[in-house]
Amino acid sequence: MTTDPQSNEPSLETLHKWDRNHQLHPWASVDAWREYDNMLVDQADGIYIWDGQGKRYIDGPAGMWCVQIGYGRDEMAEAIYDQVKRLPYTSPFTNTSEPSAILARQLAKMAPGDLNNVFFTTGGSTAVDTALRTMHFMNNRMGRPDKKIVIAREKGYHGSTYLAHSVTGKERDKNRFDVEERLVHFVPDVNPYRRPKGMSVAEWCDEKVGDLERAIAEVGAENVGAFIAEPILSSGGVIVPPEGYHKRTFEICRAHDILYISDEVVTGFGRLGHWFSSEAVFGVVPDMITCAKGLTSGYLPLGACIISDQVMRRLSDSDDPTSFSNGYTYSGHPVSCAAALKNIEIIEREGILEHVREISPYFQERLRALTKFPVVGDARGMGLLGCIEGRAENLEAERNLGQAIDDACEERGLLVRPLINMAVFSPPLIITRAQLDDMFDILEQALEQVSNDLAKSGGKAA
């Protein structure tokens, strides 16, 4: 075994070898099995991470849309340690714990309307699974066994478990996994950037609302159980639906007794400057909210499905006593809940939500300015969420633009997340104005390089 002689620990080379030979990463290319070259992240602090060779990077994606309070928080480590010492685990099937009871009450207070019932899960995928199973359970209890189909959206992402993945509309043409096609009906892309030439955004909104109405008419309202929607389609490319879209689709769901599930796994816990964005930003009080990621700022895994009183009454209104047989060994895990409580405390104490609302206009201003580069077809976002969508004269060059932008940024000390011809970023919420300037200065330098490289290769921007 190759080791670092100074520390007697495995060398960077050895760790990469073990990683390639033994660890299968999410979304890894099976064509490159045992040929991975993932960055080994050695340490992190604030908005920065360091690789195994000591190079510092701005963490543009905040881990995976989640490290809201930044890295290296001693009080988070202390809260986790204290809970591990006191009570590391108890069965959620027969017991409760102080952290889970306090956190459930806290989330009920934060959530809009009558969303007062919290079912803890292991992450976002299992939170979405729980929401869908809740809909199934409710309609079975109400004697409506056919009202089960979920209407979802192209480019929407809802998770990797079987049910959650079945309602995910992101790049399904390249997926080799099975999905439950009988469960879901997709409506077309809502991205205003994709609207026909000459169509206004308001007209586009009418068309997208019409897509939902037509889908319900096609499937039959008696067969549709839920509509699931991210407020912003994050992994699909930070797609912000046109103004008024959410309220209008919500009203359609209400008219047809269709549950409205708001997937706030990314937009929850401050990304748009509020605990939840459904009501505060988009004026909708859904039947269920799913959340995870920023709930603990990524320090420990935890998710939740928050359910309205109205849905709970419908679940329980039956003469047939039945248990809600859905759950996980780690539901309401006391250590994860303790981390979430400390995370919420830090966000409140440091005024991080207010900071996001204050700094977001500048973030969006600098983001929109990137359209000065011909290689940038669209620069869009909201809050501290951003995406640049590239364009080139040929399809091959365009498909590689996201990776090219990421590579150029990485050389300069910034990580972004490449998605085909796009690069997305969602930095830790504690980022300062000066750090935002650093991030966007690097992005501009990277786009200049990519533009020059495209011109030299003959794939210059369209």
Secondary structure per residue as TSV (DSSP state, phi and psi in degrees):
chain	resnum	aa	ss	phi	psi
A	1	M	-	360.0	129.7
A	2	T	-	-79.0	127.2
A	3	T	E	-129.8	161.5
A	4	D	E	-78.2	115.2
A	5	P	T	-62.5	-22.9
A	6	Q	T	-76.0	-33.2
A	7	S	T	-115.0	-9.5
A	8	N	T	61.1	25.9
A	9	E	E	-109.1	160.1
A	10	P	E	-56.0	140.8
A	11	S	-	-72.6	167.1
A	12	L	H	-59.2	-41.7
A	13	E	H	-60.7	-43.0
A	14	T	H	-66.0	-42.8
A	15	L	H	-62.1	-41.8
A	16	H	H	-62.0	-39.4
A	17	K	H	-63.9	-45.9
A	18	W	H	-63.0	-40.4
A	19	D	H	-61.9	-47.4
A	20	R	H	-63.0	-40.2
A	21	N	H	-83.5	-21.1
A	22	H	H	-131.7	-15.3
A	23	Q	-	-111.9	124.9
A	24	L	-	-97.8	117.9
A	25	H	-	-90.0	154.2
A	26	P	T	-57.3	137.4
A	27	W	T	60.0	22.9
A	28	A	-	-71.7	147.4
A	29	S	-	-76.8	117.9
A	30	V	G	-69.5	-18.7
A	31	D	G	-70.0	-19.0
A	32	A	G	-113.5	30.7
A	33	W	T	-54.6	130.4
A	34	R	T	64.7	22.0
A	35	E	-	-125.4	18.2
A	36	Y	-	-66.3	153.1
A	37	D	-	-138.7	54.3
A	38	N	-	-70.3	144.1
A	39	M	-	-63.9	130.6
A	40	L	-	-87.8	112.3
A	41	V	E	-87.4	122.8
A	42	D	E	-96.2	-38.2
A	43	Q	E	-159.1	169.4
A	44	A	E	-153.4	151.6
A	45	D	E	-159.5	133.0
A	46	G	B	62.2	-122.1
A	47	I	T	-98.5	6.6
A	48	Y	E	-111.9	150.1
A	49	I	E	-127.0	156.8
A	50	W	E	-121.6	137.7
A	51	D	E	-84.7	-179.6
A	52	G	T	-66.0	-14.5
A	53	Q	T	-100.3	6.7
A	54	G	-	87.6	7.8
A	55	K	-	-81.7	136.0
A	56	R	E	-94.9	141.5
A	57	Y	E	-132.7	144.5
A	58	I	E	-73.1	128.1
A	59	D	E	-85.2	86.1
A	60	G	T	-60.0	-39.5
A	61	P	T	-83.6	-0.3
A	62	A	H	51.4	55.9
A	63	G	H	75.9	-98.9
A	64	M	H	-136.8	66.4
A	65	W	H	64.0	27.8
A	66	C	T	-133.1	-22.9
A	67	V	-	-83.8	72.9
A	68	Q	T	-61.8	-45.8
A	69	I	T	-90.5	3.8
A	70	G	-	82.6	172.7
A	71	Y	B	-90.6	163.0
A	72	G	-	75.8	28.9
A	73	R	-	-82.5	108.6
A	74	D	H	-59.9	-39.1
A	75	E	H	-69.6	-25.8
A	76	M	H	-66.8	-45.0
A	77	A	H	-61.1	-40.1
A	78	E	H	-67.0	-41.4
A	79	A	H	-64.1	-41.1
A	80	I	H	-64.9	-45.6
A	81	Y	H	-60.0	-47.7
A	82	D	H	-59.5	-40.8
A	83	Q	H	-71.2	-37.2
A	84	V	H	-60.6	-42.1
A	85	K	H	-67.6	-38.5
A	86	R	H	-78.7	-50.0
A	87	L	-	-160.6	101.3
A	88	P	S	-77.3	-26.1
A	89	Y	-	-163.0	147.5
A	90	T	-	-151.0	149.0
A	91	S	-	-66.4	123.8
A	92	P	T	-74.9	-11.2
A	93	F	T	-76.1	-28.4
A	94	T	T	-126.0	-12.9
A	95	N	-	-129.7	168.5
A	96	T	-	-130.5	175.8
A	97	S	-	-137.6	161.6
A	98	E	H	-60.1	-48.0
A	99	P	H	-61.0	-40.8
A	100	S	H	-69.8	-36.9
A	101	A	H	-67.0	-42.4
A	102	I	H	-66.6	-43.3
A	103	L	H	-66.2	-39.3
A	104	A	H	-59.2	-46.1
A	105	R	H	-62.7	-40.4
A	106	Q	H	-63.5	-44.2
A	107	L	H	-66.7	-37.3
A	108	A	H	-62.6	-36.5
A	109	K	H	-69.6	-35.2
A	110	M	H	-76.1	-35.2
A	111	A	S	-70.3	151.9
A	112	P	S	-75.0	162.7
A	113	G	T	55.1	-134.9
A	114	D	T	-102.1	27.6
A	115	L	E	-79.3	83.7
A	116	N	E	-113.3	7.5
A	117	N	E	-125.8	118.1
A	118	V	E	-111.9	122.6
A	119	F	E	-109.9	113.6
A	120	F	E	-80.4	140.4
A	121	T	E	-129.9	-173.5
A	122	T	S	-92.4	-12.1
A	123	G	S	174.6	-167.6
A	124	G	H	-68.4	-41.4
A	125	S	H	-60.8	-45.8
A	126	T	H	-73.2	-24.1
A	127	A	H	-67.5	-42.4
A	128	V	H	-66.3	-43.8
A	129	D	H	-54.3	-43.4
A	130	T	H	-63.3	-41.7
A	131	A	H	-62.0	-44.0
A	132	L	H	-68.2	-40.5
A	133	R	H	-67.5	-32.5
A	134	T	H	-62.6	-43.1
A	135	M	H	-61.1	-45.2
A	136	H	H	-58.8	-48.3
A	137	F	H	-59.0	-46.8
A	138	M	H	-60.3	-47.9
A	139	N	H	-70.4	-30.7
A	140	N	H	-65.4	-43.2
A	141	R	H	-63.6	-31.5
A	142	M	T	-88.9	5.0
A	143	G	T	73.1	31.3
A	144	R	-	-123.4	64.5
A	145	P	T	-65.8	-16.0
A	146	D	T	-91.8	-11.6
A	147	K	T	-86.4	73.8
A	148	K	T	-129.8	-16.7
A	149	I	E	-68.6	139.3
A	150	V	E	-104.7	128.9
A	151	I	E	-92.3	124.9
A	152	A	E	-129.7	177.6
A	153	R	E	-118.6	144.0
A	154	E	T	-58.0	142.5
A	155	K	T	76.2	-3.5
A	156	G	-	-75.8	145.6
A	157	Y	-	-125.7	129.5
A	158	H	-	-131.6	1.0
A	159	G	-	135.6	-179.2
A	160	S	S	-112.5	-10.2
A	161	T	S	-72.1	166.7
A	162	Y	H	-58.8	-49.6
A	163	L	H	-67.7	-46.3
A	164	A	H	-62.7	-39.6
A	165	H	H	-71.2	-31.2
A	166	S	H	-63.4	-30.0
A	167	V	T	-98.4	9.2
A	168	T	-	-86.7	131.5
A	169	G	-	-109.0	19.6
A	170	K	S	-92.7	116.3
A	171	E	S	49.3	45.4
A	172	R	G	-66.1	-22.3
A	173	D	G	-67.5	-19.3
A	174	K	G	-104.4	6.8
A	175	N	-	-88.1	135.9
A	176	R	-	-110.4	10.9
A	177	F	S	-91.0	153.4
A	178	D	-	-74.7	149.3
A	179	V	-	-135.4	162.1
A	180	E	-	-90.8	88.3
A	181	E	G	-68.1	-23.6
A	182	R	G	-70.3	-17.0
A	183	L	G	-85.0	-24.8
A	184	V	E	-128.7	148.6
A	185	H	E	-131.7	124.4
A	186	F	E	-97.0	142.3
A	187	V	E	-105.5	154.7
A	188	P	-	-66.3	165.8
A	189	D	-	-50.4	135.1
A	190	V	-	-99.7	4.9
A	191	N	-	-64.6	115.9
A	192	P	G	-59.6	-26.0
A	193	Y	G	-62.6	-24.0
A	194	R	G	-92.5	4.2
A	195	R	S	-68.8	152.3
A	196	P	-	-61.3	150.4
A	197	K	T	-59.8	132.3
A	198	G	T	92.8	-10.8
A	199	M	-	-88.3	132.6
A	200	S	-	-76.3	163.0
A	201	V	H	-63.9	-37.4
A	202	A	H	-63.3	-41.1
A	203	E	H	-66.1	-37.6
A	204	W	H	-62.1	-41.7
A	205	C	H	-59.7	-45.1
A	206	D	H	-56.7	-43.2
A	207	E	H	-64.5	-41.5
A	208	K	H	-71.8	-37.2
A	209	V	H	-64.4	-39.6
A	210	G	H	-62.0	-33.2
A	211	D	H	-57.8	-42.7
A	212	L	H	-67.4	-43.8
A	213	E	H	-60.3	-42.3
A	214	R	H	-67.4	-36.7
A	215	A	H	-64.0	-43.8
A	216	I	H	-63.8	-40.8
A	217	A	H	-64.5	-37.9
A	218	E	H	-70.2	-46.0
A	219	V	H	-78.9	-33.2
A	220	G	-	97.2	120.3
A	221	A	G	-56.8	-29.8
A	222	E	G	-68.3	-11.5
A	223	N	G	-109.4	-7.1
A	224	V	E	-98.0	120.4
A	225	G	E	-95.1	-32.7
A	226	A	E	-155.9	154.9
A	227	F	E	-117.4	124.9
A	228	I	E	-113.2	132.3
A	229	A	E	-148.9	130.0
A	230	E	-	-75.2	136.0
A	231	P	S	-54.5	-41.9
A	232	I	S	-126.8	128.5
A	233	L	B	-77.1	94.5
A	234	S	T	-75.0	-63.1
A	235	S	T	-67.9	-16.6
A	236	G	T	-77.4	-4.3
A	237	G	T	120.9	30.8
A	238	V	-	49.4	58.2
A	239	I	B	-88.3	117.7
A	240	V	-	-98.1	110.6
A	241	P	-	-60.6	157.1
A	242	P	-	-62.0	152.1
A	243	E	T	-56.4	133.0
A	244	G	T	91.9	-12.2
A	245	Y	H	-60.5	-47.0
A	246	H	H	-64.4	-44.9
A	247	K	H	-63.9	-39.5
A	248	R	H	-70.4	-40.1
A	249	T	H	-69.3	-34.5
A	250	F	H	-61.7	-44.5
A	251	E	H	-63.7	-36.5
A	252	I	H	-64.3	-42.8
A	253	C	H	-61.4	-42.7
A	254	R	H	-61.3	-40.9
A	255	A	H	-64.9	-25.2
A	256	H	T	-111.2	13.4
A	257	D	T	54.1	49.5
A	258	I	-	-111.9	127.1
A	259	L	E	-66.8	139.6
A	260	Y	E	-105.6	114.0
A	261	I	E	-106.0	119.7
A	262	S	E	-99.5	114.7
A	263	D	E	-88.5	97.6
A	264	E	-	-104.5	30.8
A	265	V	T	-59.5	-35.6
A	266	V	T	-95.7	-44.0
A	267	T	T	-79.9	-12.7
A	268	G	T	-76.4	161.4
A	269	F	T	62.6	45.8
A	270	G	T	101.8	-10.1
A	271	R	T	-58.9	-31.4
A	272	L	T	-109.9	13.8
A	273	G	S	91.3	11.9
A	274	H	S	-142.4	159.3
A	275	W	S	-59.0	-47.2
A	276	F	-	-133.1	146.8
A	277	S	S	-98.9	-14.1
A	278	S	T	-51.2	-54.2
A	279	E	T	-89.5	-45.1
A	280	A	T	-62.5	-34.4
A	281	V	T	-106.2	-38.7
A	282	F	T	-112.8	-0.4
A	283	G	-	71.9	27.7
A	284	V	-	-123.2	132.8
A	285	V	-	-108.1	97.5
A	286	P	-	-73.7	174.9
A	287	D	S	-80.5	-31.4
A	288	M	E	-145.3	146.9
A	289	I	E	-123.4	132.5
A	290	T	E	-105.4	141.8
A	291	C	E	-148.6	162.6
A	292	A	-	-171.4	-134.0
A	293	K	G	35.0	-92.0
A	294	G	G	-67.0	-8.6
A	295	L	G	-57.2	-37.5
A	296	T	T	-117.6	9.8
A	297	S	T	54.7	28.2
A	298	G	T	77.1	2.4
A	299	Y	S	-69.3	-31.6
A	300	L	S	-147.8	154.7
A	301	P	-	-71.8	133.5
A	302	L	-	-168.4	139.6
A	303	G	E	-138.1	172.3
A	304	A	E	-155.5	145.0
A	305	C	E	-112.3	118.2
A	306	I	E	-103.1	123.7
A	307	I	E	-116.8	140.9
A	308	S	E	-73.3	157.3
A	309	D	H	-60.9	-37.5
A	310	Q	H	-60.9	-44.3
A	311	V	H	-65.8	-40.7
A	312	M	H	-63.4	-38.3
A	313	R	H	-62.8	-38.5
A	314	R	H	-71.1	-31.9
A	315	L	H	-65.0	-38.6
A	316	S	H	-94.9	-9.2
A	317	D	-	-83.9	81.9
A	318	S	S	-160.3	150.5
A	319	D	S	-81.9	-6.3
A	320	D	S	-99.3	102.4
A	321	P	-	-66.4	121.4
A	322	T	-	-141.4	139.1
A	323	S	-	-83.7	151.8
A	324	F	-	-85.6	87.1
A	325	S	-	-83.9	64.1
A	326	N	-	-134.9	132.9
A	327	G	-	172.9	172.0
A	328	Y	-	-135.2	148.6
A	329	T	T	-53.3	-35.2
A	330	Y	T	-103.8	19.3
A	331	S	T	-58.9	132.0
A	332	G	T	62.3	31.6
A	333	H	-	-55.2	124.4
A	334	P	H	-60.9	-34.2
A	335	V	H	-72.8	-41.2
A	336	S	H	-63.8	-40.1
A	337	C	H	-66.0	-37.1
A	338	A	H	-63.7	-38.8
A	339	A	H	-64.8	-41.7
A	340	A	H	-62.7	-42.2
A	341	L	H	-62.9	-42.6
A	342	K	H	-66.3	-39.2
A	343	N	H	-59.0	-46.7
A	344	I	H	-63.2	-41.4
A	345	E	H	-59.4	-44.8
A	346	I	H	-64.4	-45.2
A	347	I	H	-59.7	-42.3
A	348	E	H	-69.4	-48.1
A	349	R	H	-63.7	-37.4
A	350	E	T	-93.2	2.8
A	351	G	T	61.4	38.5
A	352	I	H	-68.2	-35.6
A	353	L	H	-61.7	-43.3
A	354	E	H	-64.7	-39.3
A	355	H	H	-60.8	-42.4
A	356	V	H	-62.4	-44.4
A	357	R	H	-64.6	-32.4
A	358	E	H	-75.1	-40.2
A	359	I	H	-91.6	-16.9
A	360	S	H	-59.2	-42.0
A	361	P	H	-57.5	-37.3
A	362	Y	H	-70.4	-41.0
A	363	F	H	-55.5	-49.0
A	364	Q	H	-69.1	-32.8
A	365	E	H	-63.0	-47.5
A	366	R	H	-68.8	-33.7
A	367	L	H	-62.3	-50.2
A	368	R	H	-62.9	-29.7
A	369	A	G	-66.2	-17.4
A	370	L	G	-69.3	-12.7
A	371	T	G	-69.3	-5.9
A	372	K	G	-68.1	-18.1
A	373	F	S	-85.6	126.7
A	374	P	T	-57.9	-26.0
A	375	V	T	-71.3	-15.7
A	376	V	E	-94.7	112.9
A	377	G	E	-81.5	-35.2
A	378	D	E	-152.5	143.2
A	379	A	E	-129.0	115.0
A	380	R	E	-140.2	163.2
A	381	G	E	162.9	-173.0
A	382	M	E	-161.9	145.7
A	383	G	T	59.0	-135.4
A	384	L	T	-103.3	50.2
A	385	L	E	-125.7	131.9
A	386	G	E	-144.6	154.9
A	387	C	E	-147.8	136.9
A	388	I	E	-114.5	127.8
A	389	E	E	-107.8	120.3
A	390	G	E	-87.6	164.4
A	391	R	-	-144.8	146.6
A	392	A	-	-146.9	169.6
A	393	E	S	-73.3	-26.9
A	394	N	S	-124.2	153.1
A	395	L	H	-63.9	-38.7
A	396	E	H	-62.0	-45.2
A	397	A	H	-64.0	-40.6
A	398	E	H	-64.7	-39.4
A	399	R	H	-62.1	-26.4
A	400	N	T	-99.1	4.5
A	401	L	H	-64.8	-42.2
A	402	G	H	-58.5	-45.0
A	403	Q	H	-67.8	-37.8
A	404	A	H	-63.5	-40.8
A	405	I	H	-65.7	-43.0
A	406	D	H	-61.2	-45.2
A	407	D	H	-61.1	-44.3
A	408	A	H	-66.3	-36.9
A	409	C	H	-67.3	-42.5
A	410	E	H	-61.8	-38.8
A	411	E	H	-56.4	-32.0
A	412	R	T	-99.3	4.1
A	413	G	T	94.7	29.7
A	414	L	E	-135.3	134.2
A	415	L	E	-102.6	132.6
A	416	V	-	-126.6	172.9
A	417	R	E	-109.0	113.7
A	418	P	E	-78.9	136.9
A	419	L	E	-136.4	91.2
A	420	I	T	57.5	-107.2
A	421	N	T	-98.1	15.3
A	422	M	E	-122.1	158.5
A	423	A	E	-132.1	127.5
A	424	V	E	-117.2	155.9
A	425	F	E	-154.3	149.2
A	426	S	-	-155.9	75.5
A	427	P	-	-64.5	162.1
A	428	P	-	-50.0	143.5
A	429	L	T	-67.6	-14.3
A	430	I	T	-83.9	0.1
A	431	I	-	-56.4	138.2
A	432	T	-	-92.1	169.4
A	433	R	H	-60.9	-42.0
A	434	A	H	-64.3	-39.0
A	435	Q	H	-69.5	-34.3
A	436	L	H	-61.3	-41.2
A	437	D	H	-61.8	-43.1
A	438	D	H	-57.8	-45.2
A	439	M	H	-63.5	-47.9
A	440	F	H	-74.7	-28.0
A	441	D	H	-63.0	-42.2
A	442	I	H	-65.0	-43.1
A	443	L	H	-58.6	-41.2
A	444	E	H	-65.3	-42.9
A	445	Q	H	-62.5	-41.1
A	446	A	H	-64.4	-43.1
A	447	L	H	-66.3	-34.4
A	448	E	H	-62.6	-43.7
A	449	Q	H	-65.3	-46.2
A	450	V	H	-62.7	-40.2
A	451	S	H	-60.7	-44.5
A	452	N	H	-66.2	-41.5
A	453	D	H	-63.3	-40.1
A	454	L	H	-64.0	-42.6
A	455	A	H	-62.6	-40.4
A	456	K	H	-67.1	-33.5
A	457	S	H	-88.4	-3.0
A	458	G	T	86.3	4.6
A	459	G	-	-106.0	35.6
A	460	K	-	-55.5	153.1
A	461	A	-	-55.9	143.4
A	462	A	-	-71.9	360.0
